[in-house]
Amino acid sequence: MNITFSEGRVIANQYELVVRLNGNARVMLQAMVDDVTLMGKGANVITAMGSGVNWSVKLDNAQQLEQIAQSLGIAIQ
């Protein structure tokens, strides 16, 4: 699954999540699904914490977060 948002794109499957940010730095954030938390209720944030990973990205809207939740098979908190 591939979702484009204002700052880049999110690539997700049942095992991992990759966020590629736009810009000259070509930043890529990657995490295993077990380390990912999806925060809803207006926040629309993906967080990844664990095994030396600690990052978060704010999405544009709740629909993007819902699509990611379905692709990863995890619930939005």
TIPALUM-98176 format. One record per residue: residue number from 1; residue in one letter; z, x, y of N, C-alpha, C in turn. Coordinates in steps of 0.001 Angstrom, whole numbers, always signed. Layout:
TIPALUM-98176
SITE seq type      nw      nu      nv     caw     cau     cav      cw      cu      cv
SITE NUM    A       Z       X       Y       Z       X       Y       Z       X       Y
...
END
This chain:
TIPALUM-98176
SITE seq type      nw      nu      nv     caw     cau     cav      cw      cu      cv
SITE   1    M      +0    +832   -1151      +0      +0      +0      +0    +893   +1236
SITE   2    N    -788    +505   +2203    -950   +1301   +3422    -820    +364   +4625
SITE   3    I    +158    +615   +5503    +374    -207   +6698    +256    +684   +7923
SITE   4    T    -516    +248   +8891    -631    +968  +10155    +303    +318  +11170
SITE   5    F   +1095   +1145  +11863   +1940    +654  +12950   +1659   +1505  +14181
SITE   6    S   +2281   +1174  +15305   +1921   +1797  +16580   +2080   +3316  +16603
SITE   7    E   +2958   +3870  +15795   +3220   +5311  +15818   +2584   +6073  +14663
SITE   8    G   +1899   +5371  +13763   +1280   +6050  +12629   +1004   +5086  +11503
SITE   9    R   +1295   +5526  +10271   +1103   +4643   +9130   +2130   +4922   +8049
SITE  10    V   +2345   +3913   +7222   +3287   +3982   +6114   +2500   +3799   +4827
SITE  11    I   +2725   +4684   +3885   +2100   +4607   +2570   +3241   +4451   +1570
SITE  12    A   +3194   +3375    +792   +4313   +3093    -110   +3807   +2686   -1484
SITE  13    N   +4565   +3080   -2501   +4336   +2585   -3850   +5703   +2410   -4497
SITE  14    Q   +5739   +2078   -5749   +7015   +1788   -6397   +7915   +3015   -6564
SITE  15    Y   +7393   +4215   -6319   +8170   +5437   -6520   +8573   +6149   -5239
SITE  16    E   +7711   +6122   -4223   +7989   +6875   -3002   +7417   +6196   -1769
SITE  17    L   +7898   +6670    -628   +7469   +6177    +672   +7089   +7385   +1522
SITE  18    V   +5927   +7318   +2169   +5471   +8390   +3047   +5155   +7774   +4403
SITE  19    V   +5661   +8387   +5479   +5354   +7960   +6835   +4606   +9102   +7501
SITE  20    R   +3413   +8815   +7992   +2615   +9816   +8712   +2576   +9392  +10178
SITE  21    L   +3126  +10249  +11040   +3181   +9944  +12463   +1976  +10512  +13181
SITE  22    N   +1478   +9758  +14156    +349  +10204  +14965    +762  +11366  +15864
SITE  23    G    -198  +12124  +16322     +73  +13211  +17260    -384  +14551  +16719
SITE  24    N    -352  +15524  +17590    -817  +16861  +17238     +36  +17544  +16183
SITE  25    A   +1308  +17190  +16105   +2204  +17841  +15144   +1919  +17414  +13704
SITE  26    R   +1258  +16251  +13512    +919  +15755  +12173   +2162  +15653  +11284
SITE  27    V   +3211  +15029  +11802   +4484  +14901  +11093   +4333  +13955   +9903
SITE  28    M   +4895  +14354   +8766   +4906  +13527   +7571   +6338  +13478   +7047
SITE  29    L   +6843  +12261   +6845   +8179  +12046   +6294   +8010  +11437   +4910
SITE  30    Q   +8735  +11958   +3939   +8587  +11483   +2563   +9961  +11282   +1954
SITE  31    A  +10101  +10233   +1131  +11369   +9983    +442  +11107   +9208    -839
SITE  32    M  +11933   +9435   -1816  +11898   +8655   -3044  +12493   +7282   -2743
SITE  33    V  +12055   +6258   -3441  +12497   +4888   -3174  +14014   +4753   -3286
SITE  34    D  +14645   +5485   -4189  +16104   +5404   -4349  +16860   +5834   -3095
SITE  35    D  +16225   +6612   -2226  +16870   +7105   -1004  +16549   +6253    +224
SITE  36    V  +15777   +5176     +49  +15287   +4372   +1171  +16111   +3103   +1343
SITE  37    T  +16411   +2775   +2616  +17042   +1517   +2987  +16176    +854   +4043
SITE  38    L  +15977    -454   +3916  +15205   -1215   +4892  +16170   -2094   +5674
SITE  39    M  +16190   -1917   +6981  +17114   -2652   +7838  +16346   -3697   +8648
SITE  40    G  +16681   -4966   +8431  +16007   -6067   +9097  +16822   -6632  +10235
SITE  41    K  +16791   -7959  +10380  +17517   -8700  +11422  +17184   -8195  +12813
SITE  42    G  +15896   -7957  +13053  +15454   -7519  +14368  +15371   -6018  +14541
SITE  43    A  +16053   -5253  +13688  +16014   -3789  +13799  +14672   -3250  +13309
SITE  44    N  +14193   -3743  +12174  +12918   -3326  +11579  +12831   -1807  +11412
SITE  45    V  +13823   -1251  +10750  +13943    +200  +10601  +13928    +589   +9128
SITE  46    I  +13216   +1661   +8835  +13258   +2301   +7521  +14160   +3513   +7674
SITE  47    T  +15152   +3657   +6798  +15974   +4858   +6797  +15889   +5516   +5427
SITE  48    A  +15976   +6822   +5407  +15993   +7581   +4157  +17142   +8577   +4236
SITE  49    M  +18060   +8478   +3279  +19218   +9367   +3247  +19513   +9758   +1810
SITE  50    G  +19690  +11051   +1588  +20050  +11530    +267  +19252  +12749    -122
SITE  51    S  +19833  +13585    -955  +19168  +14785   -1480  +18569  +15643    -371
SITE  52    G  +19284  +15796    +725  +18813  +16623   +1825  +17871  +15908   +2771
SITE  53    V  +17617  +14625   +2528  +16724  +13833   +3371  +17567  +12968   +4295
SITE  54    N  +17206  +12952   +5595  +17907  +12089   +6538  +16985  +11816   +7719
SITE  55    W  +16321  +10647   +7706  +15434  +10279   +8801  +15338   +8764   +8909
SITE  56    S  +14850   +8290  +10037  +14630   +6857  +10223  +13406   +6643  +11109
SITE  57    V  +12741   +5501  +10909  +11552   +5143  +11675  +11627   +3660  +11994
SITE  58    K  +11394   +3313  +13253  +11367   +1917  +13672   +9938   +1393  +13598
SITE  59    L   +9770    +257  +12939   +8465    -382  +12821   +8243   -1351  +13979
SITE  60    D   +7040   -1883  +14077   +6685   -2781  +15169   +7241   -4192  +14994
SITE  61    N   +7306   -4681  +13741   +7728   -6070  +13536   +8272   -6284  +12123
SITE  62    A   +8852   -7461  +11923   +9478   -7799  +10639   +8452   -7955   +9524
SITE  63    Q   +7229   -8371   +9852   +6199   -8548   +8823   +5868   -7221   +8150
SITE  64    Q   +5821   -6146   +8921   +5561   -4827   +8337   +6685   -4448   +7381
SITE  65    L   +7921   -4701   +7787   +9069   -4386   +6944   +9026   -5203   +5653
SITE  66    E   +8657   -6464   +5738   +8555   -7320   +4556   +7477   -6827   +3596
SITE  67    Q   +6346   -6383   +4123   +5284   -5849   +3265   +5757   -4600   +2530
SITE  68    I   +6488   -3750   +3225   +7013   -2535   +2602   +8036   -2887   +1533
SITE  69    A   +8906   -3852   +1812   +9907   -4290    +842   +9241   -4783    -445
SITE  70    Q   +8183   -5550    -297   +7463   -6060   -1473   +6824   -4933   -2254
SITE  71    S   +6243   -3969   -1555   +5579   -2858   -2223   +6559   -1950   -2961
SITE  72    L   +7729   -1708   -2337   +8738    -838   -2944   +9582   -1566   -3984
SITE  73    G   +9650   -2881   -3864  +10497   -3644   -4778  +11964   -3558   -4431
SITE  74    I  +12280   -3402   -3134  +13688   -3361   -2705  +13926   -4424   -1632
SITE  75    A  +15177   -4830   -1491  +15533   -5895    -546  +15768   -5329    +861
SITE  76    I  +15534   -6176   +1831  +15828   -5839   +3233  +17294   -6192   +3480
SITE  77    Q  +18015   -5277   +4107  +19436   -5508   +4394  +19626   -6006   +5792
END
